[in-house]
Amino acid sequence: VRFVRYEEAAGRCPRAKAAEAQMVLVMPLAIRISTDGSADSIVPLAIGCPTVEQFTAGAAQRMVRHLAHRTMIPGGRWYRTVITYTWPG
């Protein structure tokens, strides 16, 4: 969250929205899981924040790698998900 917060504060990611007492940035992703449980492709939605998009894709890659060791994920298909960043506003 720290990286995303800095990008927003520097003006490189103006997509964060104020919600109550916090800032929120929702980053949608499409992830293709292979038959062996690894992520073949991770495609972040282009929201106008390239550094955050790339950062989030890397974070999703690490999450899938961790998840694949614990859960059987049906492979060979695409999944949609979001990563939501929140911080005090």
Order of alpha helices (4+ residues) and beta strands (2+ residues): alpha-beta-beta-beta-alpha-beta
